[in-house]
Amino acid sequence: MQQILDDETLELATRTYDTVLLSEGGSPLGHLRKQADIHQAHTTVAAHYRAMEQAAQAAYVAVDHTVNEFPATLGTLLWDEHWIGYPDPEAAEDANGSAVAHLGDGVWIHHAVTTSSFDDGSSVRWQVSERHTLTLIAPCSCGQGYRTRGVATEDDLLEAVHELTSEPRSIFKHHCPHNCGSVHADS
């Protein structure tokens, strides 16, 4: 999880271990605690910037994917500023983030890349495979949940938009026929 960078953390991150004077800590343990604080600040700042970089990269990859794979639809409608990138929740150094773009009326498109590697038996041995996944996310017509549908092509996208957004919304609809994850009263 990304931590907020406060002034104290930023100040500590500018220091190195050898800038801590023994008198600052008052004792060897106090000295080590101050060095530990500096180490934690360095770790926090590095994780923060790594997460920012992952988020920016995720948005860039989403734009690239939609421009190339959805040129007649998303590729012409969504620009760089429409995509919001998010770091991978694990914040691992080689992890992929994800990105979303708001399409209007509470409807979103989510882009993620999953990376897998496998031994193909060749002299190279390990091959890396990337899979781009786009998911349309729309409010359910019951008004109490969201429905999702993966889209692989422009035709899939247009069908999903029609399917997920064609019913009028009602906040009074009970016994929702869709798998939207909402909880409905039995009245």
C-alpha positions as CSV (number, residue, x, y, z in Angstrom):
1,M,0.0,0.0,0.0
2,Q,1.3,3.4,-0.9
3,Q,2.2,5.6,2.0
4,I,1.8,9.4,2.2
5,L,5.0,11.2,2.2
6,D,5.0,13.7,5.1
7,D,7.6,16.4,5.7
8,E,9.4,14.3,8.4
9,T,9.7,11.3,6.1
10,L,11.0,13.5,3.3
11,E,13.5,15.2,5.6
12,L,14.8,11.8,6.9
13,A,15.1,10.5,3.3
14,T,17.6,13.2,2.5
15,R,19.9,11.9,5.2
16,T,22.4,9.1,5.3
17,Y,23.3,6.8,8.2
18,D,26.6,8.6,8.7
19,T,24.9,12.0,9.2
20,V,23.4,10.8,12.6
21,L,25.6,12.0,15.4
22,L,25.8,9.9,18.6
23,S,24.4,12.8,20.6
24,E,21.2,12.8,18.5
25,G,20.3,9.4,19.8
26,G,21.7,9.8,23.2
27,S,22.8,6.2,23.4
28,P,23.9,3.5,21.0
29,L,20.3,2.2,20.9
30,G,19.0,5.7,20.3
31,H,21.6,6.1,17.5
32,L,20.4,2.9,15.9
33,R,16.8,3.9,16.2
34,K,17.5,7.1,14.3
35,Q,19.4,5.2,11.6
36,A,16.4,2.8,11.4
37,D,14.1,5.8,10.9
38,I,16.3,7.0,8.1
39,H,16.3,3.5,6.5
40,Q,12.5,3.4,6.8
41,A,12.2,6.8,5.2
42,H,14.4,5.8,2.3
43,T,12.2,2.6,1.8
44,T,9.0,4.6,2.0
45,V,10.1,7.2,-0.5
46,A,11.4,4.6,-2.9
47,A,8.1,2.6,-2.7
48,H,6.2,5.8,-3.3
49,Y,8.1,6.7,-6.5
50,R,8.0,3.1,-7.7
51,A,4.2,3.1,-7.3
52,M,3.9,6.4,-9.2
53,E,6.0,5.0,-12.0
54,Q,3.9,1.8,-12.1
55,A,0.7,3.9,-12.3
56,A,2.1,6.1,-15.1
57,Q,3.3,3.1,-17.0
58,A,-0.1,1.3,-16.6
59,A,-1.9,4.3,-18.1
60,Y,0.6,4.5,-20.9
61,V,0.2,0.8,-21.7
62,A,-3.6,1.2,-21.7
63,V,-3.5,4.0,-24.2
64,D,-1.1,2.0,-26.4
65,H,-3.3,-1.1,-26.3
66,T,-6.6,0.7,-27.0
67,V,-5.1,2.8,-29.9
68,N,-3.7,-0.4,-31.5
69,E,-6.4,-3.0,-30.7
70,F,-9.5,-0.8,-30.6
71,P,-8.7,1.9,-33.2
72,A,-12.3,2.6,-34.3
73,T,-13.7,2.8,-30.8
74,L,-11.7,3.4,-27.6
75,G,-8.6,4.3,-29.6
76,T,-10.3,7.4,-31.1
77,L,-12.3,8.3,-28.0
78,L,-9.8,8.0,-25.1
79,W,-6.6,10.0,-24.9
80,D,-3.8,10.0,-22.4
81,E,-5.6,12.3,-19.9
82,H,-8.6,10.0,-19.8
83,W,-6.6,7.1,-18.3
84,I,-5.9,6.9,-14.5
85,G,-3.1,4.5,-13.6
86,Y,-2.9,2.5,-10.4
87,P,0.1,0.6,-9.1
88,D,-0.1,-3.1,-8.4
89,P,-1.4,-3.5,-4.8
90,E,1.6,-5.6,-4.0
91,A,3.9,-2.8,-5.2
92,A,6.4,-5.4,-6.4
93,E,9.2,-4.0,-8.5
94,D,8.3,-6.0,-11.7
95,A,4.6,-6.0,-11.1
96,N,2.1,-4.5,-13.6
97,G,-0.3,-1.8,-12.5
98,S,-3.7,-1.3,-14.0
99,A,-5.6,1.7,-15.5
100,V,-9.2,2.8,-15.8
101,A,-11.0,5.4,-17.9
102,H,-14.4,6.9,-17.2
103,L,-16.7,6.6,-20.2
104,G,-19.6,8.5,-18.7
105,D,-22.8,7.7,-16.8
106,G,-20.9,5.7,-14.2
107,V,-19.4,3.3,-16.8
108,W,-15.7,2.5,-16.8
109,I,-13.2,0.6,-18.8
110,H,-10.5,-1.2,-16.9
111,H,-7.2,-2.3,-18.5
112,A,-4.8,-4.8,-16.9
113,V,-1.8,-6.8,-18.1
114,T,-1.0,-10.2,-16.7
115,T,2.5,-11.5,-17.3
116,S,3.4,-15.2,-17.2
117,S,6.5,-17.1,-18.0
118,F,6.8,-20.7,-19.1
119,D,9.4,-23.2,-20.2
120,D,8.9,-23.8,-23.9
121,G,11.6,-26.5,-24.2
122,S,13.7,-24.4,-26.6
123,S,17.2,-23.3,-26.1
124,V,15.9,-20.0,-24.8
125,R,14.0,-22.0,-22.2
126,W,11.8,-19.4,-20.6
127,Q,9.3,-17.4,-22.6
128,V,7.4,-14.4,-21.2
129,S,3.8,-13.9,-22.2
130,E,1.7,-10.8,-21.7
131,R,-2.0,-10.7,-21.8
132,H,-4.0,-7.5,-22.0
133,T,-7.5,-7.6,-20.5
134,L,-10.1,-4.9,-20.9
135,T,-13.2,-5.1,-18.7
136,L,-16.3,-2.9,-19.1
137,I,-17.7,-2.0,-15.7
138,A,-21.3,-0.5,-15.6
139,P,-23.9,0.2,-12.9
140,C,-26.5,-2.5,-12.8
141,S,-30.0,-1.5,-13.8
142,C,-31.1,-2.4,-10.2
143,G,-29.1,0.6,-9.0
144,Q,-27.4,-1.3,-6.2
145,G,-24.4,-3.0,-7.9
146,Y,-22.0,-3.1,-10.9
147,R,-21.9,-5.6,-13.7
148,T,-18.7,-6.4,-15.6
149,R,-17.8,-8.0,-18.9
150,G,-14.4,-8.7,-20.4
151,V,-13.9,-7.4,-24.0
152,A,-11.4,-8.7,-26.4
153,T,-12.4,-7.0,-29.7
154,E,-14.3,-3.9,-30.8
155,D,-17.3,-6.0,-31.5
156,D,-17.2,-7.5,-28.0
157,L,-16.9,-3.9,-26.6
158,L,-20.0,-2.7,-28.6
159,E,-22.0,-5.7,-27.6
160,A,-21.0,-5.2,-23.9
161,V,-21.9,-1.6,-24.0
162,H,-25.4,-2.5,-25.4
163,E,-25.9,-5.3,-23.0
164,L,-24.8,-3.5,-19.8
165,T,-26.3,-0.1,-20.5
166,S,-29.5,-0.6,-22.4
167,E,-31.8,-1.3,-19.4
168,P,-33.2,1.8,-17.6
169,R,-31.9,2.2,-14.1
170,S,-34.2,1.9,-11.1
171,I,-33.3,2.2,-7.4
172,F,-36.5,0.3,-6.5
173,K,-35.9,-2.8,-8.5
174,H,-35.7,-6.0,-6.4
175,H,-34.8,-9.5,-7.2
176,C,-32.2,-8.4,-9.7
177,P,-31.8,-11.0,-12.5
178,H,-28.1,-10.0,-13.1
179,N,-25.0,-11.1,-11.3
180,C,-24.1,-7.7,-10.0
181,G,-23.1,-8.4,-6.5
182,S,-25.8,-6.2,-5.0
183,V,-27.9,-7.1,-2.0
184,H,-31.6,-6.8,-2.4
185,A,-34.4,-6.8,0.1
186,D,-37.1,-9.4,-0.4
187,S,-39.9,-7.0,-0.3
